[in-house]
Structure formats: C-alpha cells, structure tokens
Amino acid sequence: MTSQCLFCRIAAGDIPSNKVYSDDDVYAFRDINPAAPQHILVIPRKHLSSLNDAGPEDQALMGKLLLSARSIAQELGFADDGFRTVINTGEHGGQTVFHIHVHVLSGRHLSWPPG
Amino acid sequence: MTSQCLFCRIAAGDIPSNKVYSDDDVYAFRDINPAAPQHILVIPRKHLSSLNDAGPEDQALMGKLLLSARSIAQELGFADDGFRTVINTGEHGGQTVFHIHVHVLSGRHLSWPPG
C-alpha cells in the first residue's frame, strides 16, 4: 500500500468505487471513464507500479489477475459473448495510473488494432 | 497439443515462425500481420482455446505469460518506452485464433480506446 497511490486507496476503501469483486489479493471496480458498455479494472492489492515492476515472485498474482478477469466476465454474464483484456505499461502503452491494472472490456465488438 | 491448432503447430516447430523466445512452457513469435512496429504473440505450449478455458490449475501459466511479455519487452529493448498487452477472448474480444495468446505491442504510442 502506497498512501499516495489512487488505486491503493480505492482498494483500501478510502476512495469510493463501483466494486464488482474483492478478495485478499485482488480488487475490481468499474472504470469511471468507460471505453465500452462493460469496462472493469482488476488490480492487485499489492502495489506494483506497472508490469515492468512485476518479478518472478509475482507470477501467481499476475495469473490471478487474469483468472479474476475471466471469473468476473462469467459472473457479469459477458464471458460467452467475449471480452478484451488490456494492460498498459509506460508511455507507449498509454498507462495513466501507475498501479498495475487489467482493463476488461466488453458489451460491443472491440475492433483491431487495439489502439 | 492439438494437431489441428495453428498455434500448437507453430510452437511445435511444424509451421515456421519468427521466434523471439521459447522455453518449456511458453513460445513467442512475431505477428505476421503487425499492428505496431513491435508486435509479438506470447502463447503457452499447453492448448487452451481462450482465457475462458483457463482454470485454477492454469494460474501459474497465466502469470508466466505476462512475465514473459515483460521479459521479452526488456530483451528487445522497448520495456522502458512502454508497451500494451492484449488478450482477445471470443467474438466481442475479436479473437481469431482459438489458442490463447497475449499480444505485445510497442514502437508507437498505442491510443485509447483499445479497439
């Protein structure tokens, strides 16, 4: 937990969010600026500023982020229609909040290229 | 390994590809239809048709896909500039090959929304 980090504070409940899932490792909530009818952010409670900062010790946690994205898609009923998961890392990736997060987008056909 | 699966055959070396990384679990190669100056696909050797088919037993493997994406970005020299990782699942996600794969894109600023 980094007290200055927006997403650490959201996961801790210090800043309100539209929660869709929570457990000891992971917190998920709706993006306040949705880019699709369904747009959820899945974040680890552990502060990692980006995928560049994830080490071998974070392998299980990274896997859990993806499995949580899948579970949330099933829970919210859009897994069968399909969805896109996106992680932005650094400037070229378009990262804006420096706490790693998986975007889960659905509810429309996501086009190609992905940005 | 599914003999009819394009990506299983690529990982097995039966179909040529422009390999960038390989180990016992993961194979990575350049997309033949790049959507960015750097566009790599990271796939597990295990056949999983999509993220929807990944179960709890695949958590470590899913984590390894993301850590491999990061390692490849570092190895190829674009980690610091940044990159975007994308997994398409099903129709709304725009999935075209039904063997799970992580797109790793860099070499330009990836815009928003991601498709």
gemmi code that builds the backbone of each chain (N, CA, C; Angstrom):
import gemmi

chains = {
    "A": [
        ("MET", (0.841, -1.197, 0.000), (0.000, 0.000, 0.000), (0.873, 1.243, 0.000)),
        ("THR", (0.598, 2.102, -0.962), (1.272, 3.388, -1.030), (0.195, 4.442, -0.849)),
        ("SER", (0.334, 5.273, 0.166), (-0.773, 6.161, 0.543), (-1.064, 7.213, -0.520)),
        ("GLN", (-0.079, 7.477, -1.391), (-0.281, 8.472, -2.431), (-0.872, 7.861, -3.702)),
        ("CYS", (-1.014, 6.550, -3.731), (-1.453, 5.878, -4.954), (-2.980, 5.793, -4.998)),
        ("LEU", (-3.571, 6.339, -6.071), (-5.022, 6.352, -6.236), (-5.613, 4.945, -6.121)),
        ("PHE", (-5.011, 3.980, -6.791), (-5.615, 2.645, -6.816), (-5.403, 1.896, -5.502)),
        ("CYS", (-4.300, 2.148, -4.806), (-4.137, 1.587, -3.457), (-5.251, 2.113, -2.551)),
        ("ARG", (-5.568, 3.388, -2.694), (-6.587, 3.997, -1.841), (-7.980, 3.486, -2.202)),
        ("ILE", (-8.215, 3.254, -3.481), (-9.502, 2.671, -3.892), (-9.637, 1.253, -3.331)),
        ("ALA", (-8.572, 0.443, -3.466), (-8.626, -0.940, -2.966), (-8.822, -0.975, -1.453)),
        ("ALA", (-8.278, 0.033, -0.760), (-8.407, 0.091, 0.700), (-9.765, 0.634, 1.133)),
        ("GLY", (-10.542, 1.155, 0.165), (-11.860, 1.697, 0.505), (-11.816, 3.154, 0.930)),
        ("ASP", (-10.637, 3.776, 0.835), (-10.513, 5.187, 1.231), (-11.135, 6.125, 0.200)),
        ("ILE", (-11.183, 5.651, -1.033), (-11.828, 6.413, -2.106), (-12.924, 5.514, -2.651)),
        ("PRO", (-14.156, 6.025, -2.775), (-15.254, 5.156, -3.219), (-15.076, 4.690, -4.664)),
        ("SER", (-15.606, 3.509, -4.952), (-15.570, 2.975, -6.314), (-16.753, 2.039, -6.480)),
        ("ASN", (-17.067, 1.741, -7.721), (-18.156, 0.827, -8.035), (-17.588, -0.591, -8.092)),
        ("LYS", (-17.498, -1.221, -6.933), (-16.843, -2.525, -6.793), (-17.615, -3.637, -7.494)),
        ("VAL", (-16.902, -4.522, -8.195), (-17.550, -5.714, -8.746), (-16.976, -7.000, -8.151)),
        ("TYR", (-15.781, -6.926, -7.555), (-15.187, -8.132, -6.971), (-14.096, -7.708, -5.994)),
        ("SER", (-13.911, -8.514, -4.974), (-12.867, -8.227, -3.998), (-12.480, -9.503, -3.274)),
        ("ASP", (-11.183, -9.712, -3.061), (-10.718, -10.773, -2.152), (-9.398, -10.300, -1.534)),
        ("ASP", (-8.663, -11.213, -0.917), (-7.451, -10.798, -0.203), (-6.357, -10.273, -1.124)),
        ("ASP", (-6.389, -10.682, -2.382), (-5.306, -10.326, -3.311), (-5.700, -9.289, -4.348)),
        ("VAL", (-6.976, -9.287, -4.691), (-7.435, -8.587, -5.891), (-8.653, -7.737, -5.570)),
        ("TYR", (-8.763, -6.600, -6.253), (-9.937, -5.735, -6.149), (-10.328, -5.342, -7.568)),
        ("ALA", (-11.634, -5.321, -7.855), (-12.090, -4.975, -9.202), (-13.255, -4.017, -9.115)),
        ("PHE", (-13.254, -3.033, -10.002), (-14.270, -1.985, -9.968), (-14.479, -1.427, -11.375)),
        ("ARG", (-15.602, -0.730, -11.567), (-15.913, -0.193, -12.890), (-15.097, 1.069, -13.168)),
        ("ASP", (-14.571, 1.150, -14.382), (-13.825, 2.332, -14.817), (-14.770, 3.533, -14.829)),
        ("ILE", (-14.346, 4.663, -14.275), (-15.228, 5.845, -14.254), (-15.337, 6.490, -15.631)),
        ("ASN", (-14.469, 6.087, -16.545), (-14.477, 6.620, -17.909), (-14.577, 5.464, -18.888)),
        ("PRO", (-15.730, 4.772, -18.919), (-15.787, 3.510, -19.674), (-15.564, 3.690, -21.170)),
        ("ALA", (-14.789, 2.777, -21.746), (-14.496, 2.773, -23.180), (-15.340, 1.722, -23.896)),
        ("ALA", (-16.243, 1.088, -23.158), (-17.135, 0.066, -23.712), (-18.288, -0.097, -22.709)),
        ("PRO", (-19.410, -0.684, -23.141), (-20.542, -0.847, -22.209), (-20.155, -1.555, -20.909)),
        ("GLN", (-19.253, -2.491, -20.998), (-18.672, -3.112, -19.800), (-17.199, -2.738, -19.764)),
        ("HIS", (-16.761, -2.123, -18.679), (-15.341, -1.738, -18.574), (-14.946, -1.773, -17.103)),
        ("ILE", (-14.223, -2.822, -16.772), (-13.849, -3.087, -15.380), (-12.328, -3.058, -15.255)),
        ("LEU", (-11.848, -2.588, -14.133), (-10.417, -2.617, -13.834), (-10.167, -3.642, -12.739)),
        ("VAL", (-9.223, -4.537, -12.980), (-8.829, -5.541, -11.993), (-7.430, -5.187, -11.521)),
        ("ILE", (-7.275, -4.980, -10.233), (-5.975, -4.560, -9.687), (-5.568, -5.473, -8.535)),
        ("PRO", (-4.258, -5.636, -8.346), (-3.791, -6.343, -7.147), (-3.793, -5.375, -5.967)),
        ("ARG", (-4.026, -5.889, -4.773), (-3.893, -5.029, -3.586), (-2.435, -4.626, -3.375)),
        ("LYS", (-1.524, -5.514, -3.752), (-0.098, -5.187, -3.657), (0.233, -4.072, -4.644)),
        ("HIS", (0.976, -3.085, -4.189), (1.350, -2.006, -5.102), (2.491, -2.422, -6.019)),
        ("LEU", (2.189, -2.467, -7.305), (3.213, -2.650, -8.343), (2.934, -1.543, -9.352)),
        ("SER", (3.912, -0.734, -9.668), (3.593, 0.437, -10.491), (3.256, 0.050, -11.926)),
        ("SER", (3.841, -1.025, -12.416), (3.496, -1.475, -13.774), (3.961, -2.907, -13.948)),
        ("LEU", (3.653, -3.472, -15.114), (4.115, -4.833, -15.413), (5.638, -4.889, -15.410)),
        ("ASN", (6.290, -3.776, -15.729), (7.760, -3.737, -15.683), (8.292, -3.997, -14.277)),
        ("ASP", (7.482, -3.758, -13.250), (7.927, -3.948, -11.864), (7.516, -5.301, -11.296)),
        ("ALA", (6.857, -6.128, -12.085), (6.460, -7.458, -11.608), (7.647, -8.411, -11.765)),
        ("GLY", (8.002, -9.083, -10.683), (9.116, -10.028, -10.706), (8.616, -11.456, -10.607)),
        ("PRO", (9.549, -12.417, -10.611), (9.170, -13.830, -10.521), (8.277, -14.123, -9.311)),
        ("GLU", (8.472, -13.367, -8.213), (7.666, -13.561, -7.004), (6.201, -13.157, -7.208)),
        ("ASP", (5.920, -12.460, -8.306), (4.558, -12.001, -8.580), (3.838, -12.876, -9.607)),
        ("GLN", (4.453, -13.999, -9.971), (3.862, -14.824, -11.039), (2.444, -15.278, -10.701)),
        ("ALA", (2.254, -15.799, -9.481), (0.917, -16.277, -9.098), (-0.087, -15.124, -9.084)),
        ("LEU", (0.365, -13.962, -8.613), (-0.522, -12.791, -8.551), (-0.917, -12.330, -9.955)),
        ("MET", (0.034, -12.341, -10.881), (-0.286, -11.956, -12.261), (-1.288, -12.949, -12.866)),
        ("GLY", (-1.081, -14.234, -12.569), (-2.040, -15.228, -13.049), (-3.417, -15.011, -12.456)),
        ("LYS", (-3.434, -14.633, -11.191), (-4.722, -14.403, -10.540), (-5.453, -13.206, -11.148)),
        ("LEU", (-4.726, -12.191, -11.569), (-5.386, -11.049, -12.228), (-6.147, -11.514, -13.468)),
        ("LEU", (-5.504, -12.380, -14.270), (-6.168, -12.851, -15.495), (-7.326, -13.791, -15.171)),
        ("LEU", (-7.136, -14.695, -14.211), (-8.240, -15.600, -13.856), (-9.397, -14.825, -13.216)),
        ("SER", (-9.078, -13.762, -12.502), (-10.141, -12.933, -11.931), (-10.909, -12.214, -13.033)),
        ("ALA", (-10.198, -11.738, -14.049), (-10.866, -11.097, -15.195), (-11.867, -12.071, -15.817)),
        ("ARG", (-11.439, -13.305, -16.008), (-12.309, -14.332, -16.583), (-13.509, -14.607, -15.674)),
        ("SER", (-13.263, -14.749, -14.358), (-14.352, -15.032, -13.414), (-15.366, -13.891, -13.379)),
        ("ILE", (-14.862, -12.669, -13.416), (-15.750, -11.503, -13.400), (-16.581, -11.478, -14.679)),
        ("ALA", (-15.975, -11.794, -15.810), (-16.708, -11.848, -17.087), (-17.833, -12.882, -17.008)),
        ("GLN", (-17.548, -14.009, -16.375), (-18.578, -15.042, -16.222), (-19.670, -14.562, -15.278)),
        ("GLU", (-19.241, -13.993, -14.160), (-20.175, -13.536, -13.128), (-21.116, -12.462, -13.668)),
        ("LEU", (-20.567, -11.562, -14.475), (-21.370, -10.453, -15.012), (-22.080, -10.839, -16.312)),
        ("GLY", (-21.825, -12.058, -16.796), (-22.615, -12.582, -17.910), (-22.143, -12.210, -19.304)),
        ("PHE", (-20.887, -11.746, -19.440), (-20.425, -11.418, -20.792), (-19.254, -12.290, -21.267)),
        ("ALA", (-18.953, -13.353, -20.526), (-17.830, -14.221, -20.919), (-18.091, -14.904, -22.262)),
        ("ASP", (-19.301, -15.377, -22.470), (-19.588, -16.104, -23.710), (-19.614, -15.181, -24.923)),
        ("ASP", (-20.125, -13.969, -24.767), (-20.069, -13.001, -25.873), (-18.621, -12.632, -26.183)),
        ("GLY", (-17.801, -12.630, -25.159), (-16.387, -12.326, -25.348), (-16.002, -10.997, -24.748)),
        ("PHE", (-14.714, -10.801, -24.613), (-14.187, -9.588, -23.972), (-12.717, -9.425, -24.338)),
        ("ARG", (-12.205, -8.234, -24.080), (-10.786, -7.940, -24.315), (-10.153, -7.536, -22.999)),
        ("THR", (-8.983, -8.074, -22.705), (-8.226, -7.674, -21.515), (-6.972, -6.942, -21.981)),
        ("VAL", (-6.683, -5.810, -21.355), (-5.598, -4.922, -21.788), (-4.808, -4.456, -20.575)),
        ("ILE", (-3.493, -4.536, -20.672), (-2.615, -3.935, -19.663), (-1.720, -2.919, -20.371)),
        ("ASN", (-1.759, -1.687, -19.923), (-0.922, -0.626, -20.470), (0.307, -0.461, -19.590)),
        ("THR", (1.476, -0.456, -20.215), (2.725, -0.303, -19.477), (3.501, 0.872, -20.060)),
        ("GLY", (3.730, 1.887, -19.243), (4.557, 3.012, -19.671), (3.912, 3.879, -20.739)),
        ("GLU", (4.715, 4.762, -21.301), (4.200, 5.798, -22.186), (3.619, 5.228, -23.481)),
        ("HIS", (4.374, 4.395, -24.171), (3.855, 3.841, -25.430), (2.607, 2.993, -25.210)),
        ("GLY", (2.501, 2.404, -24.036), (1.316, 1.610, -23.732), (0.106, 2.466, -23.397)),
        ("GLY", (0.352, 3.739, -23.072), (-0.753, 4.629, -22.715), (-1.145, 4.521, -21.250)),
        ("GLN", (-0.199, 4.104, -20.400), (-0.517, 3.963, -18.968), (-0.713, 5.323, -18.318)),
        ("THR", (-1.792, 5.473, -17.542), (-2.085, 6.758, -16.912), (-2.047, 6.692, -15.378)),
        ("VAL", (-2.340, 5.522, -14.820), (-2.261, 5.348, -13.357), (-1.178, 4.302, -13.088)),
        ("PHE", (-0.208, 4.674, -12.230), (0.945, 3.804, -12.061), (0.784, 2.837, -10.887)),
        ("HIS", (-0.292, 2.079, -11.004), (-0.559, 0.891, -10.191), (-1.116, -0.094, -11.219)),
        ("ILE", (-0.442, -1.207, -11.398), (-0.810, -2.141, -12.483), (-2.309, -2.464, -12.435)),
        ("HIS", (-2.947, -2.473, -13.600), (-4.374, -2.788, -13.686), (-4.678, -3.440, -15.021)),
        ("VAL", (-5.603, -4.390, -14.959), (-6.070, -5.070, -16.165), (-7.417, -4.470, -16.543)),
        ("HIS", (-7.497, -3.877, -17.732), (-8.783, -3.427, -18.270), (-9.524, -4.638, -18.816)),
        ("VAL", (-10.791, -4.773, -18.485), (-11.641, -5.823, -19.047), (-12.792, -5.113, -19.754)),
        ("LEU", (-12.849, -5.272, -21.068), (-13.832, -4.534, -21.879), (-14.737, -5.493, -22.628)),
        ("SER", (-16.029, -5.163, -22.654), (-16.984, -5.982, -23.389), (-18.254, -5.187, -23.641)),
        ("GLY", (-19.276, -5.851, -24.213), (-20.557, -5.208, -24.475), (-20.636, -4.619, -25.873)),
        ("ARG", (-19.535, -4.688, -26.587), (-19.510, -4.314, -28.007), (-18.348, -5.064, -28.632)),
        ("HIS", (-18.316, -5.090, -29.962), (-17.177, -5.719, -30.637), (-15.974, -4.785, -30.556)),
        ("LEU", (-14.902, -5.255, -29.949), (-13.677, -4.462, -29.865), (-12.932, -4.609, -31.190)),
        ("SER", (-12.611, -3.491, -31.829), (-12.007, -3.522, -33.165), (-10.490, -3.736, -33.100)),
        ("TRP", (-9.873, -3.819, -34.279), (-8.440, -4.020, -34.411), (-7.880, -2.984, -35.347)),
        ("PRO", (-6.756, -2.364, -35.094), (-5.828, -2.619, -33.994), (-6.357, -2.106, -32.647)),
        ("PRO", (-5.759, -2.606, -31.590), (-6.207, -2.257, -30.234), (-5.574, -0.938, -29.775)),
        ("GLY", (-5.883, 0.128, -30.496), (-5.330, 1.433, -30.165), (-4.221, 1.820, -31.119)),
    ],
    "B": [
        ("MET", (-1.178, -30.342, -26.912), (-1.006, -30.185, -28.362), (-2.230, -30.720, -29.091)),
        ("THR", (-2.776, -29.849, -29.934), (-3.884, -30.233, -30.784), (-3.391, -30.102, -32.217)),
        ("SER", (-3.388, -31.179, -32.968), (-2.708, -31.192, -34.265), (-3.368, -30.255, -35.274)),
        ("GLN", (-4.638, -29.908, -35.025), (-5.321, -29.023, -35.953), (-5.139, -27.553, -35.589)),
        ("CYS", (-4.499, -27.297, -34.457), (-4.395, -25.916, -33.987), (-3.150, -25.245, -34.566)),
        ("LEU", (-3.369, -24.119, -35.238), (-2.264, -23.377, -35.862), (-1.162, -23.043, -34.863)),
        ("PHE", (-1.533, -22.540, -33.692), (-0.510, -22.087, -32.750), (0.184, -23.259, -32.055)),
        ("CYS", (-0.525, -24.374, -31.840), (0.159, -25.577, -31.344), (1.229, -26.013, -32.343)),
        ("ARG", (0.902, -25.938, -33.625), (1.843, -26.365, -34.658), (3.018, -25.400, -34.778)),
        ("ILE", (2.758, -24.117, -34.588), (3.855, -23.135, -34.588), (4.777, -23.389, -33.402)),
        ("ALA", (4.200, -23.588, -32.209), (5.016, -23.822, -31.008), (5.841, -25.104, -31.143)),
        ("ALA", (5.283, -26.088, -31.861), (5.984, -27.359, -32.053), (7.042, -27.267, -33.145)),
        ("GLY", (7.049, -26.158, -33.882), (8.026, -26.001, -34.954), (7.574, -26.610, -36.271)),
        ("ASP", (6.340, -27.083, -36.339), (5.832, -27.692, -37.578), (5.514, -26.636, -38.630)),
        ("ILE", (5.215, -25.437, -38.160), (4.970, -24.315, -39.060), (5.979, -23.242, -38.685)),
        ("PRO", (6.713, -22.706, -39.664), (7.761, -21.734, -39.336), (7.195, -20.434, -38.759)),
        ("SER", (7.965, -19.810, -37.896), (7.579, -18.514, -37.326), (8.848, -17.754, -36.981)),
        ("ASN", (8.706, -16.480, -36.766), (9.829, -15.626, -36.399), (9.915, -15.593, -34.868)),
        ("LYS", (10.595, -16.608, -34.326), (10.656, -16.808, -32.877), (11.431, -15.704, -32.176)),
        ("VAL", (10.921, -15.257, -31.029), (11.693, -14.328, -30.203), (12.011, -14.901, -28.824)),
        ("TYR", (11.273, -15.945, -28.404), (11.536, -16.548, -27.097), (10.894, -17.933, -27.056)),
        ("SER", (11.521, -18.828, -26.314), (10.970, -20.177, -26.184), (11.491, -20.824, -24.914)),
        ("ASP", (10.612, -21.494, -24.179), (11.057, -22.363, -23.084), (10.075, -23.522, -22.973)),
        ("ASP", (10.111, -24.251, -21.871), (9.276, -25.455, -21.762), (7.779, -25.142, -21.711)),
        ("ASP", (7.430, -23.935, -21.295), (6.021, -23.583, -21.096), (5.466, -22.627, -22.141)),
        ("VAL", (6.344, -21.797, -22.667), (5.921, -20.625, -23.437), (6.692, -20.538, -24.746)),
        ("TYR", (6.021, -20.034, -25.780), (6.659, -19.767, -27.065), (6.218, -18.377, -27.506)),
        ("ALA", (7.128, -17.602, -28.068), (6.779, -16.241, -28.508), (7.366, -15.977, -29.878)),
        ("PHE", (6.582, -15.308, -30.701), (6.991, -15.069, -32.093), (6.340, -13.789, -32.604)),
        ("ARG", (6.870, -13.274, -33.702), (6.345, -12.021, -34.249), (5.047, -12.288, -35.017)),
        ("ASP", (4.071, -11.402, -34.801), (2.799, -11.481, -35.524), (3.067, -11.252, -37.006)),
        ("ILE", (2.501, -12.076, -37.874), (2.747, -11.895, -39.320), (1.981, -10.687, -39.871)),
        ("ASN", (1.049, -10.177, -39.098), (0.257, -9.013, -39.505), (0.393, -7.926, -38.446)),
        ("PRO", (1.574, -7.336, -38.307), (1.823, -6.448, -37.158), (0.931, -5.219, -37.154)),
        ("ALA", (0.421, -4.904, -35.965), (-0.422, -3.727, -35.755), (0.376, -2.588, -35.136)),
        ("ALA", (1.686, -2.784, -34.980), (2.587, -1.790, -34.404), (4.010, -2.199, -34.814)),
        ("PRO", (4.982, -1.272, -34.736), (6.359, -1.627, -35.131), (6.894, -2.861, -34.393)),
        ("GLN", (6.493, -3.028, -33.148), (6.803, -4.258, -32.408), (5.474, -4.943, -32.107)),
        ("HIS", (5.330, -6.175, -32.559), (4.079, -6.908, -32.300), (4.406, -8.390, -32.184)),
        ("ILE", (4.382, -8.840, -30.932), (4.781, -10.214, -30.614), (3.606, -10.954, -29.995)),
        ("LEU", (3.506, -12.219, -30.286), (2.487, -13.069, -29.666), (3.171, -14.016, -28.694)),
        ("VAL", (2.684, -14.071, -27.466), (3.202, -14.976, -26.447), (2.126, -16.027, -26.193)),
        ("ILE", (2.470, -17.279, -26.397), (1.485, -18.362, -26.239), (2.009, -19.435, -25.297)),
        ("PRO", (1.104, -20.128, -24.596), (1.531, -21.295, -23.825), (1.644, -22.500, -24.761)),
        ("ARG", (2.550, -23.411, -24.458), (2.608, -24.652, -25.250), (1.356, -25.499, -25.008)),
        ("LYS", (0.823, -25.412, -23.801), (-0.428, -26.121, -23.497), (-1.567, -25.518, -24.304)),
        ("HIS", (-2.374, -26.351, -24.888), (-3.502, -25.829, -25.655), (-4.649, -25.418, -24.732)),
        ("LEU", (-4.943, -24.121, -24.756), (-6.139, -23.583, -24.091), (-6.791, -22.712, -25.160)),
        ("SER", (-8.047, -22.952, -25.453), (-8.621, -22.243, -26.602), (-8.808, -20.757, -26.324)),
        ("SER", (-9.053, -20.396, -25.078), (-9.171, -18.968, -24.747), (-9.030, -18.797, -23.244)),
        ("LEU", (-9.046, -17.538, -22.798), (-8.999, -17.280, -21.355), (-10.208, -17.895, -20.656)),
        ("ASN", (-11.320, -18.021, -21.367), (-12.492, -18.675, -20.778), (-12.217, -20.124, -20.386)),
        ("ASP", (-11.234, -20.754, -21.012), (-10.920, -22.158, -20.725), (-9.799, -22.318, -19.712)),
        ("ALA", (-9.263, -21.229, -19.209), (-8.198, -21.309, -18.206), (-8.824, -21.519, -16.828)),
        ("GLY", (-8.374, -22.543, -16.126), (-8.898, -22.849, -14.800), (-7.872, -22.534, -13.729)),
        ("PRO", (-8.240, -22.775, -12.463), (-7.307, -22.504, -11.360), (-5.949, -23.193, -11.551)),
        ("GLU", (-5.955, -24.365, -12.198), (-4.708, -25.095, -12.435), (-3.781, -24.364, -13.407)),
        ("ASP", (-4.301, -23.367, -14.096), (-3.506, -22.623, -15.079), (-3.005, -21.281, -14.549)),
        ("GLN", (-3.209, -21.053, -13.243), (-2.849, -19.733, -12.698), (-1.366, -19.403, -12.911)),
        ("ALA", (-0.478, -20.349, -12.590), (0.955, -20.082, -12.740), (1.301, -19.848, -14.211)),
        ("LEU", (0.662, -20.608, -15.093), (0.932, -20.466, -16.527), (0.470, -19.105, -17.039)),
        ("MET", (-0.703, -18.657, -16.577), (-1.188, -17.335, -16.984), (-0.230, -16.246, -16.490)),
        ("GLY", (0.247, -16.406, -15.261), (1.223, -15.447, -14.746), (2.497, -15.454, -15.568)),
        ("LYS", (2.894, -16.645, -15.982), (4.127, -16.734, -16.777), (3.974, -16.050, -18.132)),
        ("LEU", (2.794, -16.106, -18.718), (2.573, -15.401, -19.993), (2.847, -13.906, -19.824)),
        ("LEU", (2.334, -13.323, -18.729), (2.539, -11.883, -18.520), (3.997, -11.564, -18.181)),
        ("LEU", (4.619, -12.391, -17.334), (6.032, -12.138, -17.008), (6.917, -12.347, -18.233)),
        ("SER", (6.542, -13.267, -19.105), (7.306, -13.469, -20.340), (7.164, -12.261, -21.256)),
        ("ALA", (5.945, -11.708, -21.323), (5.739, -10.497, -22.126), (6.673, -9.389, -21.642)),
        ("ARG", (6.744, -9.231, -20.328), (7.618, -8.207, -19.743), (9.099, -8.493, -20.066)),
        ("SER", (9.525, -9.764, -19.894), (10.922, -10.125, -20.159), (11.282, -9.900, -21.620)),
        ("ILE", (10.363, -10.240, -22.512), (10.607, -10.055, -23.947), (10.726, -8.563, -24.257)),
        ("ALA", (9.867, -7.748, -23.645), (9.941, -6.296, -23.840), (11.304, -5.769, -23.397)),
        ("GLN", (11.801, -6.297, -22.284), (13.118, -5.874, -21.806), (14.218, -6.343, -22.751)),
        ("GLU", (14.115, -7.608, -23.145), (15.123, -8.225, -24.015), (15.211, -7.489, -25.358)),
        ("LEU", (14.061, -7.104, -25.891), (14.023, -6.446, -27.198), (14.199, -4.929, -27.085)),
        ("GLY", (14.273, -4.436, -25.843), (14.652, -3.033, -25.649), (13.522, -2.025, -25.689)),
        ("PHE", (12.260, -2.479, -25.587), (11.180, -1.494, -25.608), (10.391, -1.424, -24.298)),
        ("ALA", (10.887, -2.071, -23.250), (10.176, -2.052, -21.963), (10.087, -0.635, -21.390)),
        ("ASP", (11.175, 0.121, -21.467), (11.174, 1.455, -20.868), (10.287, 2.436, -21.643)),
        ("ASP", (10.277, 2.315, -22.961), (9.375, 3.172, -23.754), (7.919, 2.825, -23.447)),
        ("GLY", (7.686, 1.539, -23.161), (6.343, 1.097, -22.821), (5.746, 0.213, -23.895)),
        ("PHE", (4.673, -0.461, -23.521), (4.040, -1.426, -24.426), (2.632, -1.713, -23.931)),
        ("ARG", (1.846, -2.325, -24.796), (0.479, -2.722, -24.437), (0.355, -4.228, -24.611)),
        ("THR", (-0.230, -4.899, -23.632), (-0.507, -6.335, -23.737), (-2.016, -6.533, -23.827)),
        ("VAL", (-2.431, -7.364, -24.767), (-3.851, -7.540, -25.079), (-4.164, -9.022, -25.223)),
        ("ILE", (-5.246, -9.461, -24.595), (-5.763, -10.821, -24.814), (-7.203, -10.691, -25.302)),
        ("ASN", (-7.472, -11.244, -26.465), (-8.820, -11.242, -27.027), (-9.505, -12.566, -26.700)),
        ("THR", (-10.714, -12.466, -26.166), (-11.469, -13.671, -25.812), (-12.831, -13.621, -26.503)),
        ("GLY", (-13.088, -14.592, -27.365), (-14.394, -14.701, -28.007), (-14.678, -13.591, -29.006)),
        ("GLU", (-15.932, -13.539, -29.435), (-16.306, -12.667, -30.551), (-16.167, -11.185, -30.208)),
        ("HIS", (-16.723, -10.745, -29.089), (-16.619, -9.329, -28.742), (-15.170, -8.900, -28.536)),
        ("GLY", (-14.339, -9.834, -28.099), (-12.929, -9.518, -27.916), (-12.161, -9.445, -29.213)),
        ("GLY", (-12.734, -10.008, -30.282), (-12.050, -10.017, -31.578), (-11.067, -11.167, -31.732)),
        ("GLN", (-11.300, -12.247, -30.980), (-10.380, -13.391, -31.071), (-10.500, -14.091, -32.421)),
        ("THR", (-9.359, -14.378, -33.069), (-9.379, -15.010, -34.392), (-8.717, -16.395, -34.384)),
        ("VAL", (-7.768, -16.622, -33.498), (-7.133, -17.946, -33.386), (-7.463, -18.494, -31.999)),
        ("PHE", (-8.027, -19.699, -31.959), (-8.534, -20.209, -30.684), (-7.501, -21.072, -29.950)),
        ("HIS", (-6.383, -20.412, -29.709), (-5.326, -20.871, -28.796), (-4.920, -19.577, -28.094)),
        ("ILE", (-5.070, -19.546, -26.783), (-4.874, -18.289, -26.051), (-3.515, -17.673, -26.399)),
        ("HIS", (-3.503, -16.351, -26.613), (-2.254, -15.656, -26.934), (-2.316, -14.225, -26.403)),
        ("VAL", (-1.152, -13.775, -25.944), (-1.016, -12.407, -25.464), (-0.326, -11.594, -26.561)),
        ("HIS", (-1.019, -10.573, -27.063), (-0.391, -9.633, -27.991), (0.469, -8.663, -27.190)),
        ("VAL", (1.684, -8.436, -27.627), (2.555, -7.439, -27.012), (2.889, -6.423, -28.102)),
        ("LEU", (2.431, -5.189, -27.908), (2.588, -4.168, -28.954), (3.389, -2.987, -28.437)),
        ("SER", (4.302, -2.490, -29.276), (5.080, -1.307, -28.909), (5.669, -0.669, -30.169)),
        ("GLY", (6.514, 0.342, -29.948), (7.170, 1.012, -31.063), (6.404, 2.225, -31.554)),
        ("ARG", (5.232, 2.440, -30.989), (4.453, 3.656, -31.236), (3.549, 3.857, -30.028)),
        ("HIS", (2.964, 5.032, -29.912), (2.025, 5.274, -28.823), (0.709, 4.570, -29.155)),
        ("LEU", (0.291, 3.660, -28.314), (-0.982, 2.972, -28.511), (-2.094, 3.891, -27.977)),
        ("SER", (-3.069, 4.176, -28.812), (-4.121, 5.135, -28.464), (-5.235, 4.485, -27.639)),
        ("TRP", (-6.205, 5.298, -27.245), (-7.331, 4.863, -26.424), (-8.616, 5.340, -27.073)),
        ("PRO", (-9.669, 4.574, -27.166), (-9.837, 3.243, -26.593), (-9.041, 2.163, -27.342)),
        ("PRO", (-8.870, 1.035, -26.705), (-8.072, -0.052, -27.278), (-8.915, -0.906, -28.222)),
        ("GLY", (-9.428, -0.286, -29.269), (-10.251, -1.008, -30.237), (-11.705, -0.619, -30.063)),
    ],
}
model = gemmi.Model(1)
for chain_id, residues in chains.items():
    chain = gemmi.Chain(chain_id)
    for i, (resn, *xyz) in enumerate(residues, 1):
        res = gemmi.Residue()
        res.name, res.seqid = resn, gemmi.SeqId(i, " ")
        for name, pos in zip(("N", "CA", "C"), xyz):
            atom = gemmi.Atom()
            atom.name, atom.element = name, gemmi.Element(name[0])
            atom.pos, atom.b_iso = gemmi.Position(*pos), 0.0
            res.add_atom(atom)
        chain.add_residue(res)
    model.add_chain(chain)
structure = gemmi.Structure()
structure.add_model(model)
structure.setup_entities()
